[in-house]
Amino acid sequence: MMKRLPASLCLLGCILWASTQSTVSASEFHLEGDYLLGGLFNIHYISRHVLHDRPEGIDCSSQTLFPSNYRMFQLMRFAVEEINNSTSLLPNVSLGYEIFDYCSDTHNFPEMFDFLSVNDLTQARGEPRKQRANKANIPKVISVVGPFSSTQALTIAPLFMVDIIPVVSYGASSSVLSDKWVYPSFSRTVSPNADVIQVIIDILQHFKWHWVAFLNSDNSFGNDGLEMFINGIEDTDICLAYNKGLHENSNYSNIFRQIDEQQIHVIIVFAPKVWAEILIESAIQLNITHKVWIADDGWALHRRLPKMKGIRNIGTVLGISQSKITIPGFDDYIYSSLSRTLCESEKQFRLCTQVHNCSNLSAEDVIGADPSFSFPVYSAVYAIAHALHNVLQCGAGICNDNITVYPYLVQAELMKSNFTLLNQSIQFDENGDPRFGYYSIVFWNESGIPQEIGFYSFYASSNFFINNTLIKWFTDGEVPTSVCSPECSVGFAKEPDAIHKCCFICEMCAPGTYINTTENPYDCIECAETEWSTEASTSCNLRLVEYIRFTDSAAILIMVGALVLVGITLAMSVLFAINYNTPVVRSAGGPMCFLILGCLGLSSVSVFFYIDKPTFSFCILRYFPFFLFYTVCIACFVVRSFQIVCIFTISAKFPNAHSWWIKYHGQWLVITVISVTQALFLVIGYSQGPPKPIETLWYPDKILLECDMNMRANYAPITLLVLLCSLCFVFSYMGKDLPKNYNEAKVITFCLVLLIFTWVLFGTYHNLTRGNSITTLNAVAVLFSLYCFLLWYFLPKCYIIIFQPHKNTQQYFQGLIQNYTKNN
């Protein structure tokens, strides 16, 4: 006879009461075998706990019977029988079981003590009984299948952890149980809460539901799910607008009123089947409408609720369920098992948690019950059997009889599980959580049947799918919405309007900024300096970099103009050299002509550095040659203007001054002083603040590459050039009354007027506009400044030399001077 812990007097009363009822034999809960498995199934459920003054026995058979849980209970029996009939798994070894009806979360400890009691039948079967008696005591069961709920598992698991007895749960999903430091021999064939919550979050994101309520059972299971949900939505657009723990005294009217006040249209119900039934029935009675309900895997496949009157009025029900895997032979087993007259069998009752009233339960009720956790039960039994198979070193139709099976050995092999069961690869991770199976996503259709509309797998490449067309929403086709604030239009940032990130007002992003809703939907981000954007932009565009390229038509014309100018200066220099001793050349300045023409040609070099991408050297060469050589050129014209005035006025009135000027080469002295002074000014100015390339952002979509002239550092060279131009204009204007045919002063005056007009026009355009055209116009202004003197001063003289040689004689010029002297 098997050893057991003495039952208390209260339990004896329960047993005596049970013996008078129409009950199932204890044989349905117990099976002899070489190795025993423990089983915990809440076939009945105590909905309300009553406080007693003293310990009271529990009569589970008088409580509410769950057909789905009875189905799971039968599945364990079926799996054990199937394994015992197998020739490949545990050959010549029989499994037995001891099963209890775990109808209370906290009042079933006697059953646990029964599992932990010593039973020497678990020793090596081949040894004589007296040898087995000398072995160390080993717990009665080698492993426990169950319990179902997280609260039950957290209550009894520590009792088995001490001796490393494997506990394989088929329904406890609390994430706390994954902690191997606290629960070293706990494993499960159902995914933890974190996986279910992840599926729920993905469904919310799939339908863009961001404003939700979370109703959970106020126990270990529900509170753990709530914590997982809060952590899971932290980096998403989902907001937990309302949550409430459900318990026996929950005020459902108040709960639904608060949900309606916050305009929440999606309700997640994360609670055991019992609490879900009460909640949904209350919603029907209170006429709660137009909601989307999301059920967890505990009640998504409920058989009665989808057919309940008024269920369509509450809205649309979606759910996450365990994968429905057909177990071959189970239906036949149920018909065969329940057809026997079990209710009239022997009356040897072990405990009152091993009896139940089956008079109103048919085979069809069991087969048609919620199949959610059928495969987890089935796979749990097989996982233990395979672990025992490996411990006993079974193979070739025989197992090693000389091995003592300790529970910790079974646990070690259990964690290494790797076998195929009904096309599912059964494996566990390092936390004892399953690495197999998938979730079905279901919809309660109008026929009252949970219809599969999608799936979610954590172990496949294509892991998430929902067929939206199979869902008939209460909104007649359109997916319901559940948001605190409508989504912002493209290019708008969310400005928080409450404590929840889902409540906001939309602000348009200003020009030069953009919004990246993927990374941060709440802040407009400024574009980089090299980028631009219009208002309400979602990205920045690269600014167009502008400068004069060699291929531009304007650049080509400028370069052609500069080359033509150089060619003309060379041609004029040759012509003047050939006719050097003629009056026209000598009156134009003689040797000074070659200096002026050379400076005009060298000044044109600056024009080429207005083209192409500005660099430091380009910026220096853009201004330095022009300022230096054009200053020399203007200095020459200052001297020429002064000489013209002297010839016709000062020479007659101040002959000594004129003689001194001629004797000491005053013109070259002045030109040299001015040229050296300008060169010094340029060197000093460039050393303090040289021209440098800059990027100007006058336009939002463009970057203008320009050379920045430091006006403060280069004030002196510019002032000197302006002063020379002014002085030249004064001297040339003084000679405006000279002979009509001897009009050099007038020509210089006209050239200076054109020069002033050119730079006034450029300055006006520069102040009124911005863009690449300024650089182009600057180059044109430089070029035009050179052409002013080349065309209006030197070209007429070339015309006289070539086409009017009679005017290029000494007698002609002397006659003009004598006539002017006589008249003045």
Helices and strands as residue ranges (DSSP letters): H 9-18, G 26-28, E 30-31, E 35-41, E 44-45, G 60-62, E 64-65, H 67-84, E 95-101, H 109-116, G 120-122, H 129-133, E 143-145, H 150-161, E 167-169, G 175-178, E 186-188, H 193-206, E 211-217, H 220-232, E 239-246, H 252-261, E 266-270, H 273-285, E 291-295, G 305-307, G 311-314, E 315-322, H 330-339, G 342-344, G 352-354, H 363-367, H 374-391, H 407-415, E 418-421, E 424-427, E 439-444, E 450-456, E 464-466, G 468-470, E 492-496, E 504-508, E 513-516, E 520-526, E 531-532, E 541-542, E 544-546, H 553-578, H 583-587, H 591-603, H 605-608, H 616-645, I 646-650, H 651-653, H 655-663, H 666-688, E 692-696, E 702-708, H 715-734, H 744-768, H 772-789, I 790-794, H 795-803, G 805-807, H 810-823
